[in-house]
Amino acid sequence: MDGHLDLAVIRDFATALLIGALIGIEREKRMAEAGEGGIGGLRTFILVALVGAVAGLLAGATGQFWLLPAALLAVAALAIVGYIRTSRSDPNALGLTTEVAALAVCLLGAMTMLGQQEVAILLAVVTAAVLAYKQPLHGLVGRLGWDDVFAGLRLLIATFVVLPLLPDRPVDPWQALNPYALWLLVILISGLSLVGYVATRWLGDDKGAALAGLTGGLVSSTVVTLAFARQSRAHDRPAATAALACGVLVAWAMMFARAVVEVLVVNPALVRPVLPPFAAMGLVAAGLAFVFYRRSVSARSGGATPIGEVRLTNPFSLTAAMQFAAFFAVVLLVVELVRRHFPGQGLYVVAALTGLTNVDAITLSMAEYARANDPGTAVNAIVIAAVANTLVKCGIVAVVGGATLRAPVLLATLVVLAVGAGVLVLA
């Protein structure tokens, strides 16, 4: 050794100590607020992180990797002793959260010295969030039913059991259907929908029209539109009408954002031409939603606008996933056949018809299409599908909704589509 300080090593030690401090502060504040005892707070967790960091440094420098499990066992032994003492003094304190957090901090400290600083920091933030959001997480579990748990398990089965078994090659004469890629896109759509559903269950269905539109729009903007259109018949006051219009438009904005995310995942090169019209339509929808939100706030005399819930069921089931996969496969085949026999305008007809019921399928198929074909045609087709779907939802409001909701939604539809068409022409 040359006797000089290694700044990289000092940086890694500082990272480990900061990780310990982050978790330690949360644990100390939690125990202080709850009036509970525990194995330690800020100082203890900093020292635990230091133990892990030293073990990681020595293991990496000497190749004696048994030092890592030895350090972990030492921390585990101290945690067990602390847990026993705490449980004897307070029989109600039977949780192991703090003890497990100490083990995690020890391992994260070791990771910082073994070249995994970024991952260690990410996991430390996740750990701190899990610890800090105790009540919201327990609230989410309380709102979930067994059907939701089974749906999550089915999604995991579809991802980690079914997906690896599928062939990753085209299996049809037209070379359009790749079972692996097809099922992967189904999982993408189901995952996006599940995120919105979980957010709705976590935050609750009674947080207002704007929040319902935000989370529900990730599941289905059509469901949100239909639910709010029905509610508008019973809530015809100005405040309720403005709130419902806000929720509808927020859900539409989420639909435009969702389409961009799907394109980004499937064909990142297509995002640049897709983004301008969809960003314009999404921002206009969001801006109009904000206008209606302000109107609802100023119109009501006090308290939340009394609107009902948006009835969202868990969006993932294997049956629903297979149905979407079949529908998506049909769309892919139709797109390929139209490309071969009726190129250009024929795809626009397919996009318009498909968009009447579902934007996801045509968005994903055209993103795949653009890999080897004209991206301009793909962008136009995706926009046409979104326009058709928006017109359908506007029609739902016109037919199902109350008279007071029709005018603002119709006006918003015209503005959103006009802006999208203008941006598409200029682009």
Secondary structure, DSSP 8 states (H G I E B T S, - for coil): --S---HHHHHHHHHHHHHHHHHHHHHHHHHHHHT---S--HHHHHHHHHHHHHHHHHHHHH--TTHHHHHHHHHHHHHHHHHHHHHHH-TT----HHHHHHHHHHHHHHHHHTT-HHHHHHHHHHHHHHHHTHHHHHHHHHH--HHHHHHHHHHHHIIIIIHHHS-SS--STTS---HHHHHHHHHHHHHHHHHHHHHHHHH-TTS-HHHHHHHHHHH-HHHHHHHHHHHHHH--SHHHHHHHHHHHHHHHHHHHHHHHHHHHHH-GGGHHHHHHHHHHHHHHHHHHHHHHHHHHHHHSSSS--------------HHHHHHHHHHHHHHHHHHHHHHHHSTTHHHHHHHHHHHTT-SHHHHHHHHHHTTTS-HHHHHHHHHHHHHHHHHHHHHHHHHHS-HHHHHHHHHHHHHHHHHHHHHHHH-
